[in-house]
Amino acid sequence: MDTTLRLKDIFRPMLITLVLLILLEVFSSTVMPILGILNYRLPFNILIIIYMGFRVQSSTLAIQVLAVQYIHSMFTIEGWGIGTIAGVIICMIISYLREIVHLSSWPLTILVTMLFQLVWFIISASMLLIKSVGYAYILDKFWHMLPEGLVISLMAPLFFILMDKIWQSNSSDSQGDI
Amino acid sequence: MNTLEMSSRRAKIVLHVIVLSMALYSTAVRDGAVQESSPFERMIINSVASIQQGISGVSGIIFQLVEDYVANINASQRNRRLTTTVQELQREIFYLDELKRENQRLKGLLKFGAEIKPQKVLARVVSWDSSSEFKALRINKGLKDGIKLQSPVVTAEGVVGYIYRLTEHFADVLTVLDGNNRVDGMIKRTRTHGIIEGFQRGRCQMKYVARTAPVILNDIVITAGLGNIYPKGIPIGTISRIEQENYGILQQVEITPAVNFNRLEEVAVLVTTSKQNKSLEWRVLDQKQ
């Protein structure tokens, strides 16, 4: 009974989150190239997953990560596999660190978001290396990730406020359980 | 910890394991060369691509207005027309030159089989890949326009890529800038073969070129027609960097693509009426073994 209620509570904000993701992906894949930014994209999917890792504590978190990555894969040829693995592992890491890491201030939120993007990069790079991608490719990916990650991290505090409204989570409460 | 929490925790672990397994399986079996999309994926891509097309169209109109009316109306229009004509003529000359060389070499020695002439489907670029590490783009033509998976995509300047994912009204093109795209190419002057792959900073690299091959800067690289995707003789780019070591049997060759991807707005998809499915060369070889 309780689990059903929880699923009902998750469904609506998750749907809004996915619609938001679609709009942000359209911005990243269409508006940014129109503005002349062809070599850099903003990975909003990572930002959403980091948020969910911190604030959304539900048993279906892995499926939510999968849903985000699945929608993301409609806009890229990357596929959903590697991102889902990275996302689920990051959510698992966050679940262990939630008691220690609190997104209590803007600088801390920026720092933590950047750190988790580095973790995301390490996981996805490891997966790519297993698939025998060269080191030059990984290095190139890293140099792209740094500015993109920095911009995303700077956006994180404001974005998390918006996400708090969608998920009706209290941002001052670091646990933010739903 | 009460029973409810325990069961919730157990469900969470089970779901994590299932999703991770699915993702691992998907990553392991994923085909980097082409992607078949499900009806659900097609539906979503068609819907979101329409938004992308709308935005792209509006911006195109705005840019066009600024270019045509705020700047110089007549000069701009004439310039655009003439540029297109010159590009078309350059391509024609290139093809004729290539044909001439081919004929000279093979005259009287070979009989060519009947070739199926590809039709051109003109399409507009509506968006780019949302991940910066992949170099793909989305065009506003799809299955309904006769496009097939792996159809080559070109412009007047040269090769753009091939159709990687397809829906009814839109298609994703894997460009030659992407590391997953491999083109069998050759240097026009020396007929030296190599495999062209996407590299870094908007460049490609030509692999498997022997160290003794007489390659020089600005050599033109064209498609060899052996990869089962691209027709022979389409320009890929020019050699912009050569690195030779004192050891080894190969040299590193970097290519600047002929197509200016920063200003890519329209492309042509080459579609044959043949119903025969294309198989990538390496896959055909695998099957024969």
Interface residues (C-beta under 8 A of the other chain):
Chain A: D2 T3 I22 E25 V26 S28 S29 T30 V31 P33 I34 G36 L38 N39 Y40 R41 P43 S58 S59 T60 L61 A62 I63 V65 L66 I71 H72 M74 F75 T76 I77 E78 G79 W80 G81 I82 T84 I85 V88 M92 M127 K131 V133 A136 Y137 D140 K141 H144 E148
Chain B: L4 S8 R9 A11 K12 L15 H16 I18 V19 L20 M22 A23 L24 S26 T27 R30 Q35 E41 I44 I45 V48 I51 Q52 I55 S56 S59 V126 S127 W128 D129 S130 S131 S132 E133 F134 A136 R138 Y164 R165 D172 L174 D178 G179 N180 F199 Q200 G202 F261 N262
